[in-house]
Amino acid sequence: MPNDHDDNEEVKQVDISTPRYKLNEAAYINDILHKPGDEITYAGIPGHHMDPINAAAKVMKKKHDGKFIDPIEAMCKI
């Protein structure tokens, strides 16, 4: 069966793991109060307080950077 690449071509590995972040401030996520410096896995849209650790997190942060809306702040504007 033919493959999709030449035998001499380097095949890139893609990190498809769950995004991991290091928190730069306290955060209440999934009913848990986390401290600054805690490392978490989080599959949602990352907030400003989440510094990416792995490739999956870097992709999510780049994709959603600046698009996060604080739900409390959003409700105060109504």
Summary of the structure (lengths in Angstrom):
residues: 78
radius of gyration: 17.5
end to end distance: 59.7
largest distance: 59.8
contacts: 147
relative contact order: 0.20
helix: 21%
strand: 21%
